[in-house]
Amino acid sequence: GQVNVAINAPENAVERGMKLFHGKADCWHCHGNVGDFLFTDRQFHNNGLDSISTDPGLAGITKNPFDHGKFKTPTLRNLAFSAPYMHDGRFKTIEAVIEHYNSGVKNSPTLDPNMKELAKGLQLTDIEKAELKEFLLTLSDNQFINNINFKKP
């Protein structure tokens, strides 16, 4: 017979970052659950960038005031290559995006319900923020980005 031996290897930073993504950091509500390879729910959310948004977002199309400041959740795939971040490019680094969710979410009338708790801040430690970033960077594919078949002619 075959003997199965469990090895209790310590988790690495990427694994801890993935657990944060699905747990304490609560990213998965908007950026997809396990099995969504694009890491987006393909919905529109107000993610607390401003208390009063000067950009109507989805409301510019729907004319519904409850859609004010809502923008489509972007994919997290290849995010290492897609700076600047947010609909208006206000964050130049991944660290700035993580810090927004950690301590910068602003309450507003159309703030997504899943973000209400984030308005209090995630309280991630510096180590946890670095681990979350390490996980997010694994969603980037250098081979795809550098594939000459996908370059502009």
N, C-alpha and C positions, 0 to 999 in steps of 0.2 A: 504494500500500500504506500500511498504518498502522504507525507507529513506536511501540513501547512504550518509555517512558523510566522507569526506576526512580528514584524520588526518595528519597534517604536522609535523611528528616526525623528529627530526634532524637525518641526516645520520650518520652511525657509520663509523669507520675507514675502515672496510672491503668494505663497499659500496663506499666510496671515493676512495679506492684503485682500485676497479673494474672500476670506471669511468676513473681513470688515465690509467689503462691497455688499455682501448678502446679509450682513448683520448690523452692527453698530452704525456704520455709515449710511445704511439704508438706501443705497444707490439703485438697487434692483427694481424698486417700484416704477421708476420711469425708464430705466435703462435695461429693461428686459429681465426675465427670469431665466433660469437654467434652460438651455436649449435654444435660446434666441441668439443666433450667431452674429447678428448685427448689433446687439446690445441697445435696442430701442423698442419702446412700446408703440411707436408710430402715432402717438397721440400729441395733443397740445396741452401745455402746462405753463402756469406762471410759477417760476422757480425762485421768486423772491429777489430779483435783481434790484428792484426799486420799490419804494413805498408807493409812489405815484409814477407809473410808467408814462414816459412821453411818447413811446411807440405803442400804437394800439395793438400791434400783433394781429392775432386771429380776428379781433373785433373789426379791423380794417376791412375785412372781407365779409364777415357775417353781420356786421352792424349790431351785434349783440353785446351789450355792456358787460355781461358776465364773461366774455372772451377777451376783455382788455388785458393786455400784457401777457397773453399766452402765446407760446411759440412751440413749434414741433420739436420733440425730443430728437436730438441728432444721434447718429450711430456713434459708438465709442471705438469702432474699428478704425485702425490707423490714426488714432488721435495724436500720436506723436508727430504726425506730419501735417496736422490741420490747424495749427495756431494761426491767428489768434482765436480765442474761444468766446462763445455765446453769440447770439444773433447779431450783436453790434461790435464784436471783437474787443470788448473791454478788458478781457484778461489775456495777457500775453503768454502766460505759462500755465502748465498743469497745476503747479503748486498754488497759483492764485485762484484757480477754480476750486481746488480742494479747500482752500481757506475760506472762500465764499460760503461753501456749504458748512464749514466748521464753525464759522462765527459771523458771517455776513448776510445771512438770509433776512430780508426785510419783509415785514408783514404788510399785507395789502388786502383790499376787499376780494380780489380774485386769486389770492395765493392758493396754490394747490393744497388740498387737505393733507396730503402726505408730507407737505413742507411745514405745516403748522408747528410740529415739534422741532423742526430744524431752526425755526425762528429763535429758539432758545440756545441753539448751537449744539453741535455734535460732541464737543469736548474731546476731540481726538488729541492724543499726545503727538509730539513731533515725530516720534518713532512710528506711530500708527499712520500718520499722514504720509511718511516716506514709504511705508509698506503698501498703503493703498496705491500710491503712485507706481510702485514696482509692479503691482498687479495690472494696472491700467496700461502700462507700457508693453505688457505681453500681448495686448490686443492689436499691436502693430505688426505688419508683415513687410519686412524690407524686400523680400523677393518679389512680391506683388508690385510694390512701389517702383522698383527698379527694372521691371520687366519691359523690355523694349516694345513688346507687342501692345502695350497699353499707353505708350507715350504719344503725345500729340505729333501729328505728321509734320 
